[in-house]
Amino acid sequence: MHEGLDDSSVSAALARLVGAAIDKGGGWIPFSRFMALVLYAPGLGYYARDRPIVGRMPSSGSDFVTAPELSPLFAQALARQVAQALEAGGCDEVWEFGAGSGALAAQLMAALGDRVRRYSIVEVSAPLRQRQRAATAAFGARVRWLDALPATMQGVVVGNEVLDAMPVELIHFDGATWLERGVVGAAAGSGFAWGDRPSAKRPPSDALFPAGSTTELHAQAEAFVATLADRLERGAILLVDYGFPEREYYHPQRSGGTLMCHRAHRADTDPLADIGLKDITAHLDFSALALAGQSAGLEVIGYTSQARFLLNCGLAELMAEAGPRERADAIKLVHEHEMGELFKVLAFAKDIDFAPLGFASGDRRHRL
């Protein structure tokens, strides 16, 4: 079915797996299923392979950089908010989901010191676990790993660039109705192609989209937030990622959606090509996430840009004490044309009452 691919390659093996899923699905699978397979299939998916995916430069073999690799000042500023929330809740445990290279875990542990009794990482990727173990080795048994959500949690939950890689549903407007966009085998038998089917799924907004528009729905990310709400007994949740509130996300001018792939620090918009060899992400609808958390019993305690959050947490003071190179890197965290404006921070609380310092100025909850 995929004769254009090298049979010995991981991509070819993954293509056969996806092809079998399409056959089992009657010739079609929803994009959310395709995305789950190509990112997370054991031993074959993008996040399930033993290679460095996060790093500062393509020369490292990485595909993209996240804030902790860019500057340790990100974690040092974030640690101030985490410490305040731990104190307010009378807790001493931090939970991180999708810890990537382990850089953020190591930096937060160093900044928080004895304030944290245990740092729990929920990670489904075995290769990433090994990198995280190496990065946090200095902290010994204070760091532990789980491969699933625990039944109950107390403390502060941190998720940095984790929800954007959760599978999304794609919907496409043909000018008359919305269709669910899925994946089928290509006619030439050497890859995959788009296939649309009738569906009741619609954008949450009544915006007048032009014909040909495609956008995403985030059912899995919303369910994840609702599950966190159910398992968290007392504490706070801090989610850092790129995205928009609903009015900006489902805007007619954003007719192509936000789906994006990353490989060797370059971006492209074709998730059907080179499967397993590149990341696939989508921006988040923060309004939907806030509503999911609120409906499940969480209090939305803050929403703002990454720049405003970090500055509220003392990034400027940390930069003043750093060297020229460190300051230059940290500026990218807050510059509006880098990470500062596109990335947002959404915070929830449960059974604790405090005024989070990260949102003391510039809180945008009214825009959700």
N, C-alpha and C positions, 0 to 999 in steps of 0.2 A: 504493500500500500504506500510505502514511503521510499520508493526506490531512489529518490534524489539525495538521500542521506547516507552517510557512511554507517554501515550496519554495526561497526565496532564502537561507535560513539555513544556517549550517554544520551545525547539529543535524539539519536535514532531509537534507542531503547525506550526513552520517554515517549517518543512519537508512537511507538507500537502500543504502549500502555494507554495513551489517549485514544488511539484508533480503536482499541478493544472496548473502551468505555463508550465511544460513539456508536459502535456496532451494537453494544448491549442496550444503548438508549434508543435504538430504532433509527440510527442514522443522524442523531442530533443530541447534543448535550448543552445545557445552559452555560453561559460564559463563567458563571461562578464555579461550576464544577471543573471546567477547563483550567481556570486560574488556580484552584486548589491543587489539582494534579501537578501542574508544571512548576508550582512553587514548593509543594510539600510532599510529593510522593516519596516514600522512604528510599533512600539511596540514589534517587534519580532527580528529584525536584531541586530547584535552584537553591533553596535553603537547607537541603538535606545532603549536600555534597561538601567534601572536605577541601575547601578553597577559600582564600581571603576575599570576602565580598565588600568589606568596609575598610576604607583607608584614605589617606590624604591624596595620593597620586595614583594614576594608572600603572605606573612602574611597579607598584606593589602587587599587581594582579587584581586590584580591587575595582569595584564598579561605581561606588558612590561614597561620599563622606557624610557622617552625621556630626552633630554639634560636639559630642564628647571627644571625638578624634580631632576636631578642628581646634578646640581650645579647652584646657582643663578648667578655665574660669567659668564655663557653663555649669559644670557640676558644683563648683564652689558656691556660685550664686544660688543654684537650685537647693543646695544643702541647707541654706538659711531658711527657706520655706519649709523644707522637710522637717527640720529641727523644731520649728514653731508648731507645726501640726502634731508632731510626736508629743511635744510638751502639753499641748491642749488636750490631747486624747489620753494622756497618761500611758502612752505606749512606747515600745522599744524595738519594734520590728519594721523593716522596710521590705516591700514586695515589689519586684521588678518583673515585668512581662516582656518577653522578647528582648533579651539583654545584649544581643548583637555580639560585638567583640569582647564585651566585658569591661570596656573602658569606663563607662558611666558607673558601674557597680564599684569598681576599684576606687574611682575618684570620690564618689559619695561616701564610701566607707572611710577613706582617709580624712575627708573633711568633717564627718560626723563623729569620728572617734568612738569613745565609750558610750555615746548617746544611743548607739545601736547595738543591741544584744545579738540580733540575728538578722541576716540579709538573705531573703528567700527569693530565688530566681525560678520563674516558671518558664521552661524552655523545652520545645518539642524537638529541636534539631540537635542530634548527637554531636556533629562536628562543631557546632557553635558552643555547645556545652564545654568541649575540650578547650576551646579558646578562652572561654570565660573562667575556667578553672585555673588556667595559666595566669590570666590577668589578675585574679584575686587570690593567688596562692598565699600571699603575705598575711591574709586574714584568717587562714586556717578553717576550723570547723564553724566559725561564725557565719560562713556563707554555705548555703545548702541549695540543692536543686530539686525541683519537682517537675513532672511532665504533664501535670493536669492541675486544674484549680482545686484548692483544698475545700473542704466542706465549710469551714469558717475561717475568717481572717480578722485580725486587729492590727492597726498600724497605718502606715502610709503606703499607698500603692502608686508606683511610678510606671508610666508607659511613654517612652520616647521613640517616636517613629515606629510604632508597632501596629496601630490600627490601619495605617495606609496600605499595608501589605495583606490585609484580610480580604478574601474573595468578595467581589462585588457582582451585582446583577447588572446587566446592560439592557437598556431599552432604547428602541429606535422609532422615530416618528416618520411615517411615510407621506405625511401631508393630510391624511384623513384619520389615522388611528395610531396608537402606540403598539409596538410589537416587542416581544422579548428577543433579544439578539443572543444567539448561541453559536456553536461551532459544529461544522460538518467536515467530512473528508473532501479534499479538493478533487475536482473532476479529473485532473491529470494523475491523481494517485500519488502525488509526491509532497503532500503537506495538508494544510487545513484551510478552510474558508469560512466566511460568515454565513449564518443561516438564521432567518427571522421567522418567528411563529406568533400567532395571535396570543394575546395575554391581557389579563385585567390589570396588570401593573402599570402605574402611572407616576409621574413626578409628583411630589407633594405640593408643588406650586402650580398655579393656574396660568403661568406665563405663556404667551403666544409664541411657541417655538416654530421656527421655519421648517418646511419639509426637508427631510434628510438629517434632522438633528439626532444626536445620540447622547445619552447621559447615563449616569450610574445611580443605583440604589444600594444602600449600605445595611442591609438586613443583618448580616453577620456581625458587623461592628456594633450595631445597636443592641443585638442580643448579648454580645460580650459585656457591654456596659451594664445591661440589666442583670446579668449573672454576677458581675462584681457587686452590684447593689445587694443582691440576695445573700452573697457570702460574707460581705463585710459587716461585722457586728459593730465596730466602732473605729473611726479613723477618717482619713481623707484620701482622695484619689486625684493625682495630677497627671493629665494627659497632654503631651506636647507633640504637635504634628502640623502638617500643612493642610489648609482647607479654608472654607468660607462659611458664613451663616447662610441659611436657606435662600434668602433673597438674592444673594450674590452667586450662590452655587447654581441654582436653577434659573439663570438669566438667559433670555433668548440669544444674546450675543455669545454665550458660551455653548454654542450649538454642537461643538465637537466633543463635549464632555471633558474629562480631566485625566483619562487613562494614559499612563506613561510607562515606558520601559527604560531601564538604565543598564548600560554596559560600558566598562572601561571609561567611566566618567563622561559618557555621552548619552544623550536621550534620544529615543525614537518613539513612534506611536504605533508600532506593529507588534502586538503581543503574540501573533500567530507564527512569527518567524523566529528561528534559533531558540526554540523552547528549551528551558532548563539552563540556558546559558546567560540569561539576563533577568533582572528584577522586573516585576510588574507591580505598579502601584496606582492608586487613585487618591485624589484629594478627598478630604472629609467634609461632610455636611455637619457642622458643629451644632446647628439647631436641632437636628434629629438626635444627635448623641445626648444633648442636654435634656431633651424631652424624654428619651429612653431612661436616663438616670433618674429624672424627677418622677416619672411614672412608677418607677420601681422602688421609690422610697428615699432617694438621695436628695440632698439640698445642693443646688448649684451655687457655689460660693464665689466664683470668679471666672471671667473669660476676657482675655486680652491678647495683644500681640506678644510674641516672644521678646521683642525689644523692650516693650514697656515692663513686662514681667521681670526680666533680668535686671533692668535698671532699678526697679523697685526693690529687688533683692540685693542691691549693693554692687552691681557689676562695675559701675564707674569707679568706686573706691578700690575694688580689686585690680582694675586696670591701672590705676595710678601707682600701685605698688609693683606692677609687672615691668618686664623689660620691653624694648621696642618691638621685637618680634612677637612677643605674647600679646601686646596691645593690638598689633596689626591683625592678628588672627581673631582676637575677641571682637574687633569692630565688625567682622563679618557676621557675628551672631546678632547684631542689632541694626545693621545697615538695611534700609528699606529695600534695596535692590539685591540683597543677599538673603539671609534667613530672617531678618528682623520683622518684616511685615507679613510675609506669606505664612510663616509658622505662627501658630496660636497656642495658647495654654488654656485648657478648660479644667476647672477644679470642682470637685464634689466633696461633701462632708456627710458623715452619718454619726449621729449621737455625740457630736462635739460642737462646741460653740466658740468660735474665735474669728477675728478679723484678719484674714490672710494678708501678709505684708506684700506678697507678689502682685496684689491687685489694689493696693492702696491708692494708686493714681492710674487713670486710664482704663478702668473697668468698663467692658463693653457688653455686659449681660443684657442691656436694653436692646441690643442689636441682634440677639439670637432669635 
